[in-house]
Amino acid sequence: MHKTAEIIKVGIADMNIVKVPDLIRTTGLGSCVGVVLYDQGAELAGMAHIMLPDSSLSRTEPLNKAKFADTAIKELLEVMIQSGARQASIKAKIAGGAQMFQFSGSSDMMRIGPRNVEGVLKELKELRIPLIAHDVGGNSGRTIEFDPKSGLMQIRTVNKGNSEI
């Protein structure tokens, strides 16, 4: 008797993990970055919907770890290892980080999308997680869905159609 595949949704500043046959999806990735960590051998994947590059920007307690690149990826990695993933087998795919609004100035605070991507890449590098594929930048929102069985990420980009990485 096969279990029907479910789609587990990840909200903004949220994270979750799935095992095969389930899929994991997040919508509304504008300047946010969707990070998928996966271990195909363990048939396990996790996703974080990251809003900001660095938790030092937080003004709230307790800290929502899923909101920031520097805390979300570490937290997601720990949860995946506790669920049976092997650190040496974990790979990453990312999407999002769009520059949603055009600003006349080049204020760094307004470069949220690119700064989120930089924060995610820095964290993956520190944790020695290889980045297999990415679809970042531009100025369109995205929805991503990941299948831990195939290791493929489906990306729907506003006004640009679908792609797969």
Buried (B, 14 or more C-beta within 10 A) or exposed (E): EEEEEEEBBBEBBBBBBBBBBBBBBBBBBBBBBBBBBBBBEBBBBBBBBBBBBBBEEBEEEEEBBBBBBBBBBBBBBEBBBEBEBEEEEBBBBBBBBBBBEEEEEEEEEBBBBBBBBBBBBBBBEEBEBEBBBBBBBBBBBBBBBBBBBEBBBBBBBBEEEEEEB
